[in-house]
Amino acid sequence: MLGTVLDVFRLRQYFNALLTSRDMVDSLRDDAVFLNTIRRALLLLPTESTIPDDVHPFPPMRRRSLTAFQGRRVALVATGGSGALAAVTGVWRAFEEAGIRPSVVSVCSGSSLFGFPLAAGIPAAEVAEFTLSMTPDDYVDINWKDLRRALLRGGAGFAGFIRGERIEEAYRRLVGDMTLGELAVPCYAPVWNVEDNRLEYIGPRTHPDLSIARAIRVAISIPLFLDPVRIGEGNWCDGGIVDIFPVKPVLEIEEGCDVALAVNCFYPPEFAGENAEGWREAPASILRVASQVRTCQQVELARENLSRLREACEVLLIDPVPYSVVRGSGFYKQFLDRRDWPDFMRWGHRDAARALAAYRPRRRVRSVAAARRGSRRGSTAAARPDRRVTA
């Protein structure tokens, strides 16, 4: 028992639990807005509405001719980051204005809420209206049943405060029974298997029969926050807890690209870590270093993935939503409260439009085969379907 508790590889888990608890306590104590956000998600007063005032955040369509992208395969790669990734809808609007149809999309966690419907062929304006018009009843379903059982059974059976069926049902109204194999643009997201501690990427080449609505639900099921999804013989969760900036679908599963527009709404620009200088002299110094331990593996993999992507193609990296917005409890706030989402969408549109307009090719277009050979690393086993993950 003592050996298990002192296992060095559990340190990250301990720090994560400690910091998450601290973030939530600090927010509930110091931020009345966050407390009210939780209350509004659970109990909406008759005079209140959770729907933002503006469910049509974009100005009239303005067509732009960008000849720099002619003959080039363009990829969209987005981090997770809860509701901040509403910015992806604005990025797609900029693509529509420029007449650019991405060749592949790779999303993660929160960006799955927007990336999958967009890749299904639904215009950005419609995805914006749908996501902004949802009510808490469409996606917040507190898991009271399992929680009560867990209290009586020593915690057995409880894995998430929110059940995911409502989210899946809501998105099924938008995309119907369309499967990943029927996407207009190939789109992938990382998912994590609880039993095998294994990461996979769901998309048209790997799991073509999985429904889009179910894929979205799996991709955002953060352990302890949203209940894992039972599919086949396993339980599956948000793979962003491992790979927050997934480039593998672009570099190894699909046919590569010439230009990638990368959207970061989770870490500081260039995936820089937080500066903890002077942590030893700070009050509660262990908590300062704990924040570094909690993120070190994830942010280092994100940097490595960004480097791999830049080796394989030209990368336009934008950071439309400040890191401070999703830091700590802001991650949960931006999922429960959508009032800032119209701004996130406009910021994504603004930054993507600027990046696309400023783009000037720096290298000749390589053949697709050459791009794949130059970027492939290791095994391509992830491209083979895992029959345990089915619709």
Secondary structure, DSSP 8 states (H G I E B T S, - for coil): -HHHHT-GGGHHHHHHHHHHHHHHHHHHHH-HHHHHHHHHHH---TT---S-S-S--S-S------GGGTT--EEEEE---GGGGGHHHHHHHHHHHHT---SEEE--GGGHHHHHHHHTT--HHHHHHHHHH--HHHH--B-HHHHHHHHHTTTTT--EEE-SHHHHHHHHHHHTT-BGGG-SS-EEEEEEETTTTEEEEESTTT-TTSBHHHHHHHHT--TEEE--EEETTEEEEEGGGT-SS--HIIIIIS---SEEEEE--SSSGGG-----TTGGGSTTHHHHHHHHHHHHHHHHHHHHHHHHHHHHSEEEEE--S-HHHHTTTHHHHHHH--TTHHHHHHHHHHHHHHHHHH----S----HHHHHHHH--S--GGGS--TTS--
